């Protein structure tokens, strides 16, 4: 027979009362002994507990299988451990980490059971609050992503119209003053587009929805094109802008050319923006390291530079060196953060060296693969070839576009080249017209 009065005689009652809820039950689960802590936590007097089963504090929230597993385990003479939600006499919930130890008789079967519990209500509530906060954060992220997707469409559509019409307008007869104003309009539109692109990229990266596209691309052609896009701004500031390729940095490599040139574009834009006099130099190299090759891009300037404190925060999102720089030069502070994220997604790295007033050097190292053999370009028919194939016939283009401004952009860009433009306001109308008429080209969103 198990001595249920052992805690008191062993002088352990006070210690146990301070630390744990203790109870001893018979084979049927009736409480034979409970300590002061059990009374204090449950709200029941000892006299109300002795002879009762633990159902008296059962909260009713656990599935039946939970307790079936408990009873089967201890009936086999094995120790059971788990967390149980109980209920006090006044109806309040509390959680206990529970260990139930079978006390075996002379026949080797459980004679009584000792249950030792530690109240973990605060811990469980904290975990539940954390889970709720995480769920709310995920929901907020989903709402944010949907917002960015919607705002992307709502902003891009009119912005594309502005930039497209500005491009078409540039090919008309303009006065010098009009040309200058159009240049400012285009510059402002491009700046807005870059901000929008940066925000969308950051949102996708934070949501884990950003993907890379590894395809062959020509290093010199693509990087030179990006640098050339910044040349006019550099020359307006009186800056020298040069780009150099080592002999090994020629031909095609396999990588995400769009994202690699995005990194170059951001770095060159920053260098030109923060350099008042001197030059911006871009250097491109490909070096073999073991069985792998690495693309190395360096962008160096003679600009304002930055100190060690700014360097520590340089690649954090929404961060610029200080508020004065933000007011003077503008920008969102996302460019370098996106460069770092892109480099890391591609398995590479980006680093910066600088000192205040002594210019800056940014170095990007990215793994790439050489294209083993020349990759054949897909055959595409040029405008001239299309005209030659059917001399005198006008190329008919069906533009399926629901935005009148974008329809105008297509007309302004293609009609001067001799194309006949037919528009459809929606997909159904586009299908109907395509079935009824002949078109050489169809333009539509996918």
Buried (B, 14 or more C-beta within 10 A) or exposed (E): EBEBEEBEEEEBBEEBBEEBBBBBBBBEBEBBBBBBBBBEBBBBEEEBBBEBBBEBBBBEEBEEEEBEEBEEBBBEEEEBEBBBBBBBEEEEEBBBBBBBBBBEEEEEEBBBBBBBBBBBBEEBEEEEEEEEEEEEEEEEBEEEBEEBEEEBEEBBBEBBBBBBBBBBBBEEEEEEEEEEEBBEBBEEBBEBBBBBBBBBBBBBBBBEEBEEEEEBBBBBEBBBEBBEBBBEBBEEBEBEBEBEBEEBBEEBBBBBBEBBBBBBBBBBBBBBBBBEEBBBBBBBBBEEEEEEBBBBBBBBBBBBBBEEEBBEEBBEBEBBBEEEBBEEEEBBBBBBBBBBBBBEBBEBEBBBEBEEEEBBBBBBBBBBEBBEEEEEEEEEEEEEEBBEEEEEEEBBBBBBBBEEBBBBBBBBBBEEEEBBBBBBEEEEBBEEBBEEEEBBEBBEEE
